[in-house]
Amino acid sequence: MLASSSFQSDRSKFHVYVNGTFFYTGFPFGLEVRIVGNQSWYALARGLDPLSVHQITIWYVTDPITLDWPYLPPESLTIHAFSIDAGSFSSDQPQRHRRLQIIGDSITAGNQIDPIGCESDHSGTYAAQLCEHFHANCTTLAISGKGIYQNCCDDNVTMTELFKYAIPGEPGSLFQDTDFSPDAVLLNLGTNDMGRNDGSLSWADAFIQTYANFLVNLTRIHGSQSLPIFCGVGPMNHSYMPLVQSAIELARSAGVQGAQVVNYSTVQDGCGGHPGRIGHWQMSEIAKPIIAATLGW
């Protein structure tokens, strides 16, 4: 793979999967490719039988804010080309027609998923597992520390604005893919907001109104009041459940028809109270039947 990076850090990385398996033994389970500096070639796999068919998947796994916490970097990664030493590329790879948009914070980003070293890995998250289980084409927008009304650690824009950016630290880099119309949205925001909750009625009302407005905005952007929106609560904090329920009711009065709560009650086996690999698997198991029943998948 020919790739380049404008990041100063060497911690921005991909995981490589061959035929659905994290490729060869390493930490935690396979091959990590770290992209650094100007255009360079990076090996994704070695020793494969050129007479057999192989599916190679690269998955960007690093939460960008963790590269220069608490700042959102304006840098980006670019994949320029792929090449192989033997065999040929196949044009028969089936296209994924199911589409999900996923919006969240450190939980969805997979930050601190590994208890040893507190590494991030989006490919191990509940969101990634749901995408693979349903064979969906997913767009994931998730940044640690960010909320829907207030962020945990700053007073800058929240995910209600950040989800529009193609590059998190570059406000002018708006998504231009008007053809991406998701079948549903998975939303998991509120955990970071609760760290700023002063216990007042006015704070609760502002959270509810902001959350409801965001639900309405999502239906307008995607052109459907019946758009299914799965509003996740937990697993790190469940105290904002009543606020999300109230927000959904308020949004319904504005025409939103497809929003519902998903209660994630799982173990926090990662770092800093985050779900680890078991916790994320439990989250995906909770969401699977709800999504399947709602979308007919």
N, C-alpha and C positions, 0 to 999 in steps of 0.2 A: 504494500500500500504506500503510495506517495502522498505524504501529508506534511502540513506545516502548522505552526502555532505562533501566535503573537503573545501568548502568556509568558511571563518571566519565570513562573514556577515550573518544575518538572513533574508536578503531581497531577497534572491533567491527563487522564488515561482512559483507555478502552479495555474491555474484556473481550476475548475472542472465543467463540463457540464453533466447534466443528461437528456437524450433524447433531446439533442440539446439546452437545456436551462441552463444558468448559475445558479448553484444550490443554492438555498435559498437566502434570503435577506441579504445583507452585503454591504461593500463598494468595488467597486462602485455599483455592482449589484448582487454579489454572493459570493461563497466560495473561499477563497484563502488558499492554503496549502503552508506553508513556511518550507523548508527542512533545518534542522540544525544538524550538527555533525554526530555521528556514526549511525549505523543502528537503525531505529526506525519505528514503525508502525504509519501510518497516516490515519485517517478516511477520506474517500472521499464522503460518502453519508450516511444518516441515515433515517430511517422511510420509506423505500421503500417497496412496496408490493412484497413479495417473490413469489407470484403466477403470477406476471406480468413480461413481458420482459422489461428490461431497458438497454439502451446504455449509458455507462459512459465514458466520454472523459476527459483526463487530458491534459492540454496545458501549456507548459513552456512559461512564458510571460516576463521574465526579460532579458533586454539587459545586458550581462555579464560585459561590461566595466563600467557600472554605479555602480557596486558594489565596485570598487576601482579606480574611475576616477583619472587620465587618463590612468591607467595601465590595460593591459589585463591579467586577472588572469589565471594561469596555472591549476586552480582547476576544478573539475567536479562534477556533480551529478550522482548518480547511483540508478536506480530502480531495486530492487532485486526480488520482488515477489508481487503478489496480492492475496488476500483472501476474502472470503465472510462469513458472519455469518449464512446465510440461502439461500436456493436455490442452483443453480449450474451455472457454466460458460457455455456459449453457444459456439459452434464451427461453427455456421452458419453465423457469421458476414461476409458480402460480402467484397471481396478484391477490393481495388481501383486500376484500371489499368492505369488510366491517370497519367502522371507524370510531375511535374513542378519543375524547379530549380529557386530559387529566391535569388538575390544578391543585397544588398543595404546598406544603412547607418541607421541613427537614425529614418528616416521616416519609412523605412521598418521594423525596429525593434520595432516600436511602442513607442519609447522613448518620454516622455512628452505628451502622448496622452490625459491625463486627466488634465483639467485646474485647478482642485483643488488638490493640493499636487504634481502636475507634475509627477504622477506615470507613469511607462511604462506598456504596455499591448500589447504584440504581437498578442494576440487572437482577438483584436479589429481592426487590421490593414487591409488595402486594400488587402494585400497579403493573409492574413488568410481568408478574406471573399471570395476572388477568389478561393482559394483552396476548401472551402466548397461549393461554388456555382457550381463548375465544378466537385465536388467529386473527387478531384485529390490527389494523394500522393505527398506531397511537401517536399522538402529539402530547408530550409531557412537559408541563411548565411548573417547576417546583424549586423553591429557594428556601434554605434554612433561615429561621428567625423572622420570617415574614408572616403577616396576618392579613385579615380582610378589612378590619377597621383600624387596628394599630399593630405595628410591628413590636417584637419583643424588646429590641435594643436600639431603636432609632425612631425618629419622627419623619422619615422619608416616605415616599409613596409605597403603598401596600400592593398585594397581589391583584387588586382590582385594576391596577394600571400595569404592573409588571408582566402580567400574563400576555399582554399585547406585544411585548418586545421579542424580537428574534435574538438579540444579544442583550443579556440582562442589564449590563451597565451602559447601554447606548440607547437612550430614549427615542432617538430618531429611527432606530432599526425595527420598524413595525412589520409584523407578519403580512405578507402580500398574497398568501395562498387563498384566494377567494373560492377555489374549488374544494377546499377541505371543509366538508359539512359533516360534523360528527353525528353518529347515531345516538350518542349519549355523552354526558359529561360526568366525570368522577371528580368530586370536590371534597377536599379535606383541609379546611382552614378554621382557625379558632383557638388552637392550642396556644399560640404565641400571644394572641390578643389577651388571653386571660391573665397573663403576667402583668398587664397594664390596667386591669380592672380595679377601679377604686371603690367598688361596692355601691356606687350611687345609682339611682334610678335613671338619671340622665345618661350615664355611660351605657347601661344596658339598652336603653332606647336607641342610642346612636349605633350600637353594634347591630341590633335587630334591623334598623332601617338600612344600614350599609349593606348587610348581608342580603336583605330582600331586594335592594336596588341592583345588586350584582346578579342575582338570579334573573331578574327582569332583563337586565342588559344582555346576559347570555342568550336568552330566548330571542331577543331582537337581533343580535349579531348573527345568529344561526338561522333566523327566519322561521322559527316555529315556537308557538306558545306551549305546545305539547312536548317539547324536547325533554326527554328523560334526564334529570339531574340527580345524581346520587350524592346526597349531602352527608359525608362521613363525619362522625364524632368519635374522638378517641384515637388510639388507645391510651395516650399519655395523660389525658385529662378529659373527664366526662361532665364537668360542672357546667359547661356551656350548652348542654343538650336542650334545656328549656328555651334558651335564646335562639337556637337554630330552629326549633319547632315553631316558635313565634314568628321567626323570619319567613319560614315557608308559608305560614298562614297569611302573613301580610302580602307576600308575593302572589299568592293565589287570588287575593282581592284585586290585584293588578293584572290578572290574566294568566299567570304562570300555572300550568296544569300538570307538569310532569316531575315536580320536585318531591323527593322523599328522603327520610333519614336512614342512614346505615350506621348501626351501633357497633363499633369495633371494640370489643372487650377481649383483649389478648394479653399475653405475657410481654414484659419489657426486658428482653434478654440481650439487648445491645448495650451501648454506652449511654450514660447520662439519662437513663430512664426511657430511652428510645426502644422501639421493638427491634429485635435482632432477626436472624433468619427464621427462627421458629415463629416469632411473633408476626412477621410478615406473611408467612405461610398461613397462619391462622386467620389473618385479615382477609387474605384471598379466598379462603374457604368460606368465610362469612358472606363475602360479596358475591361469589359465584352464583348461588341459587337465586339471589335477588335480581341480579342482572339478567340471568337466563330467563326468569319468569317474566320480567318486564319487557325485554326485547325479543323474546321468542327464540333465543339462541340456544 
